[in-house]
Amino acid sequence: MIGLLLVNLGTPDAPTAPAVKRYLAEFLSDPRVVEIPQIIWQPILRGIVLNTRPKKSAHAYQQVWTEEGSPLAAITKRQTAAIAAHFGDRVVVDYAMRYGNPAIGDRLAAMKAKGCDRILIAPLYPQYCGATTASVQDAAYAALGEMRWQPAIRTLPPYYADPAYIAALKTSVEDSLAALDFVPDMLVASFHGMPERTRTLGDPYADQCLETARLLGEALGRPLNVTFQSRFGRAKWLEPATDTTLAALPGQGMRKVAVFAPGFSADCLETLEEIAIRGRETFLSAGGTNFAYMACLNDGAASLEMFEILLTRELDGWLAPS
């Protein structure tokens, strides 16, 4: 039996300070995420960060929480259901979160209990980064390390330049632009930020983001303004920053802007609250007149077609023809 495990970043179980604190404790304790020696970082995390940040973050989650729960969890569930319907009984399809629930180890164990002896693990990150893709693989192999009888494992490679991904983005952006009641002076492609140090240490993430934007700009026939969001801490992060860019654009004559987040496979706190709410406020308060946040690929038709292409290719040799 073949298994397919989709994995995204994660989310608190509820938009409350205690739930967010549990989530952040796991997330920020990952040495892939915070590359500070744990003997130094843990006292800061436990003594300061986890006593100040959860309440603020819980308020942010409350702004985007839905009847289905966290947007990221709800969209990932819908993506999983649609992909499962595509593959039918040929593949057992499930999903997990790197942080929070459902946990990677739990879902791998459940898939093995269902008879899956071959599993494709698919981190839903188009661009590779040690803090995302590698962390998913770390967690998966740690769980496998506890198993006496392990299934065979494959992992989905980064797909930042894959023609199927670029085509899906092009369709999504063009459809979103066509639905606007104004013509943007500029398109901003906002990617999640990383400390600049990760780039100097050899992480390919920043360069892969730029390549995605280059290929998409060529496909759209117009330039994209690339920015990086979600700075945390005092270290120097990748630039230009999304928030400072949005504050500066009106003064440069760019008073109508559309922002999208091509590095995210599903809308989440970082897109819906940080950009669609706070980014809008920043831009308009700086003198902008029209602002639009254009949704991620999510579970739209273009997204599902892309995943069917990518996942079928990675299952080649395992998957019997349909």
Helices and strands as residue ranges (DSSP letters): E 2-11, H 17-27, H 38-44, I 45-49, H 50-64, H 71-87, G 88-90, E 91-100, H 104-113, E 118-123, I 130-134, H 135-144, E 152-155, H 163-178, E 186-192, H 196-200, H 205-220, E 225-229, H 242-248, G 249-252, E 256-260, H 269-272, I 274-279, H 280-285, E 290-294, H 301-314
